[in-house]
Amino acid sequence: MLHWDSDETPSVASVERRLRREGVTPSLWSNGPNDRYSEHSHPYTKLLMCASGSISFVVAGESVELRPNEGFVLPPGTAHSAVVGPQGCTCVEGHR
């Protein structure tokens, strides 16, 4: 997990600052309620934090739900899928 390390209320700006401290250039994306991503993988390490709403990832058969201020580091080649929560989501990610 990528833990929130601030007393600041999570927002797009504060989550972007958090990822910059991890040494990555953040990029923002959003999805509507209940959108889905089929299983896929990436050739890079993905650092991802939720800024608003929620999204549930399935990684190696385990479900990981992210809410504002929660995130994780996904190693390269890790297969994962996702379902966006009922309020949609805004996430910030960076790649290594």
TIDREN-726103 format. One record per residue: residue number from 1; x negated, y negated, z negated of N, C-alpha, C in turn. Coordinates in steps of 0.1 Angstrom, whole numbers, plus 2048, in hexadecimal, padded with zeros to 3 digits. Example, Ala and Ser with C-alpha at 12.3 -4.5 7.8 and 13.67 -1.06 7.14 Angstrom:
BEGIN
- 1, 77C, 839, 7B2, 785, 82D, 7B2, 77C, 821, 7B2 .
- 2, 780, 816, 7B9, 777, 80B, 7B9, 77F, 800, 7B1 .
REM end
This chain:
BEGIN
- 1, 7F8, 80C, 800, 800, 800, 800, 7F7, 7F4, 800 .
- 2, 7FD, 7E9, 806, 7F6, 7DC, 806, 7FE, 7D4, 7FC .
- 3, 7F8, 7D0, 7F0, 7FF, 7CA, 7E6, 7FF, 7BB, 7E6 .
- 4, 80A, 7B5, 7E2, 80B, 7A6, 7E1, 802, 7A2, 7D5 .
- 5, 7FA, 798, 7D7, 7F1, 794, 7CD, 7F2, 785, 7C9 .
- 6, 7FF, 780, 7C9, 801, 772, 7C7, 80E, 770, 7BF .
- 7, 80F, 765, 7B8, 81B, 761, 7B1, 824, 75A, 7BB .
- 8, 81F, 756, 7C6, 827, 74F, 7D0, 832, 758, 7D6 .
- 9, 83D, 752, 7D8, 849, 759, 7DE, 845, 75D, 7ED .
- 10, 847, 76A, 7F0, 844, 76E, 7FE, 84B, 766, 808 .
- 11, 844, 762, 813, 84A, 75B, 81E, 841, 75F, 82A .
- 12, 845, 75B, 836, 83C, 75E, 841, 82E, 757, 83F .
- 13, 82E, 74B, 83B, 821, 744, 839, 819, 74B, 82E .
- 14, 81F, 74E, 823, 817, 754, 818, 812, 762, 81C .
- 15, 81A, 76A, 824, 816, 777, 828, 80B, 776, 833 .
- 16, 80C, 76C, 83B, 801, 76A, 845, 7F4, 767, 83E .
- 17, 7F4, 75E, 833, 7E8, 75B, 82B, 7E3, 768, 825 .
- 18, 7EB, 770, 820, 7E7, 77D, 81A, 7DF, 786, 824 .
- 19, 7E5, 787, 830, 7DE, 78F, 83A, 7D1, 789, 83E .
- 20, 7D0, 77C, 83F, 7C4, 775, 843, 7B9, 778, 838 .
- 21, 7BD, 779, 82C, 7B3, 77D, 821, 7AE, 78B, 823 .
- 22, 7B6, 793, 82A, 7B2, 7A1, 82D, 7A9, 7A1, 839 .
- 23, 7A7, 796, 840, 79D, 795, 84B, 7A4, 798, 859 .
- 24, 7B1, 796, 85A, 7B8, 799, 867, 7BF, 78C, 86B .
- 25, 7C1, 78B, 878, 7C9, 780, 87D, 7D8, 785, 87D .
- 26, 7E1, 77E, 876, 7EE, 783, 875, 7F7, 77F, 881 .
- 27, 800, 788, 884, 80A, 785, 88E, 818, 789, 888 .
- 28, 822, 781, 88C, 82F, 782, 887, 839, 78A, 890 .
- 29, 841, 792, 88B, 84C, 798, 893, 858, 79A, 88A .
- 30, 864, 79A, 891, 871, 79C, 88A, 879, 7A5, 892 .
- 31, 882, 7AC, 88A, 88C, 7B5, 891, 89A, 7B2, 88A .
- 32, 8A4, 7B6, 892, 8B2, 7B5, 88D, 8B5, 7C1, 884 .
- 33, 8C1, 7C0, 87E, 8C5, 7CA, 875, 8C6, 7D8, 87C .
- 34, 8C1, 7E2, 875, 8C1, 7F0, 879, 8BA, 7F3, 886 .
- 35, 8B1, 7EA, 88B, 8A9, 7EE, 897, 8A0, 7F9, 893 .
- 36, 89C, 801, 89D, 894, 80D, 89B, 888, 80D, 8A4 .
- 37, 87D, 813, 89F, 871, 815, 8A6, 86F, 825, 8A6 .
- 38, 86E, 82A, 8B2, 86B, 839, 8B2, 85D, 83B, 8AE .
- 39, 85A, 848, 8AC, 84C, 84B, 8A7, 842, 847, 8B2 .
- 40, 837, 841, 8AD, 82C, 83D, 8B5, 820, 83B, 8AC .
- 41, 815, 838, 8B2, 808, 835, 8AB, 801, 82A, 8B2 .
- 42, 7F6, 825, 8AB, 7EE, 81A, 8B0, 7DF, 81E, 8AF .
- 43, 7D7, 819, 8B8, 7C9, 81C, 8B8, 7C1, 814, 8AE .
- 44, 7C7, 80C, 8A6, 7C1, 803, 89D, 7C7, 804, 88F .
- 45, 7C0, 7FF, 885, 7C6, 7FE, 878, 7D0, 7F2, 877 .
- 46, 7DB, 7F5, 872, 7E6, 7EB, 872, 7E8, 7E7, 863 .
- 47, 7E7, 7DA, 860, 7EB, 7D5, 853, 7F8, 7CE, 854 .
- 48, 802, 7D2, 84D, 810, 7CD, 84F, 816, 7C9, 841 .
- 49, 81C, 7BD, 841, 823, 7B9, 835, 831, 7B3, 839 .
- 50, 83B, 7B6, 831, 849, 7B1, 833, 84A, 7A3, 82D .
- 51, 84F, 79A, 835, 851, 78C, 830, 860, 78A, 82C .
- 52, 869, 791, 833, 877, 78F, 82F, 87F, 79B, 835 .
- 53, 88A, 79E, 82E, 892, 7AA, 832, 88C, 7B7, 82D .
- 54, 88D, 7C1, 835, 887, 7CE, 831, 886, 7D7, 83E .
- 55, 87C, 7E0, 83D, 87A, 7EA, 847, 875, 7F7, 841 .
- 56, 879, 802, 846, 875, 80F, 840, 86D, 816, 84B .
- 57, 860, 81A, 848, 858, 822, 850, 858, 830, 84C .
- 58, 856, 839, 856, 854, 847, 853, 846, 84A, 857 .
- 59, 83D, 84E, 84E, 830, 852, 851, 82D, 85F, 84A .
- 60, 829, 869, 853, 826, 877, 84E, 831, 87C, 846 .
- 61, 83E, 87A, 84A, 849, 880, 844, 84E, 878, 837 .
- 62, 846, 86E, 833, 84A, 866, 827, 850, 859, 82C .
- 63, 85A, 854, 825, 861, 848, 828, 85A, 83D, 81F .
- 64, 857, 832, 825, 851, 826, 81E, 85A, 81A, 821 .
- 65, 861, 815, 817, 869, 809, 81A, 862, 7FD, 815 .
- 66, 861, 7F3, 81E, 85B, 7E6, 81B, 865, 7DB, 81A .
- 67, 864, 7D4, 80F, 86C, 7C8, 80D, 862, 7BC, 80C .
- 68, 867, 7B0, 80B, 85E, 7A4, 80A, 853, 7A6, 800 .
- 69, 847, 7A4, 803, 83B, 7A5, 7FB, 835, 7B3, 7FB .
- 70, 83A, 7BC, 802, 835, 7CA, 803, 82F, 7CD, 810 .
- 71, 825, 7D4, 811, 81E, 7D8, 81D, 816, 7E4, 81C .
- 72, 80F, 7E8, 827, 807, 7F3, 827, 7FC, 7F2, 832 .
- 73, 7F2, 7FB, 831, 7E8, 7FC, 83B, 7EA, 809, 842 .
- 74, 7EB, 809, 84F, 7EE, 815, 857, 7E1, 818, 85F .
- 75, 7DA, 823, 85C, 7CE, 826, 863, 7D1, 829, 872 .
- 76, 7C7, 827, 87B, 7C8, 82A, 889, 7CD, 838, 88C .
- 77, 7D6, 839, 896, 7DA, 847, 89A, 7E5, 84D, 891 .
- 78, 7EA, 845, 887, 7F4, 84B, 87E, 802, 849, 884 .
- 79, 808, 854, 886, 816, 854, 88C, 820, 84F, 882 .
- 80, 829, 846, 886, 833, 840, 87D, 83F, 83C, 886 .
- 81, 84A, 83B, 87F, 856, 836, 884, 85C, 82C, 87A .
- 82, 866, 824, 87E, 86C, 81A, 875, 87A, 818, 878 .
- 83, 881, 814, 86D, 88F, 80F, 86E, 890, 802, 866 .
- 84, 895, 7F8, 86D, 897, 7EB, 866, 8A3, 7EB, 85D .
- 85, 8A2, 7E4, 852, 8AD, 7E4, 848, 8B9, 7DC, 84D .
- 86, 8C4, 7DC, 845, 8D1, 7D6, 849, 8D0, 7C7, 84B .
- 87, 8C6, 7C0, 845, 8C5, 7B1, 847, 8BB, 7AE, 851 .
- 88, 8B5, 7B7, 859, 8AA, 7B5, 862, 89D, 7B3, 85A .
- 89, 893, 7B0, 861, 886, 7AE, 85A, 87D, 7A4, 862 .
- 90, 874, 79E, 85B, 869, 797, 860, 85C, 79C, 85A .
- 91, 853, 7A0, 862, 846, 7A6, 85D, 83B, 79E, 863 .
- 92, 830, 79F, 85C, 823, 799, 861, 819, 7A4, 861 .
- 93, 812, 7A6, 86C, 808, 7B0, 86D, 7FB, 7AB, 873 .
- 94, 7F0, 7B3, 871, 7E3, 7B0, 876, 7DD, 7BD, 87A .
- 95, 7D3, 7BD, 883, 7CC, 7C9, 887, 7BD, 7C8, 885 .
- 96, 7B8, 7D4, 881, 7A9, 7D5, 880, 7A4, 7DF, 88A .
REM end
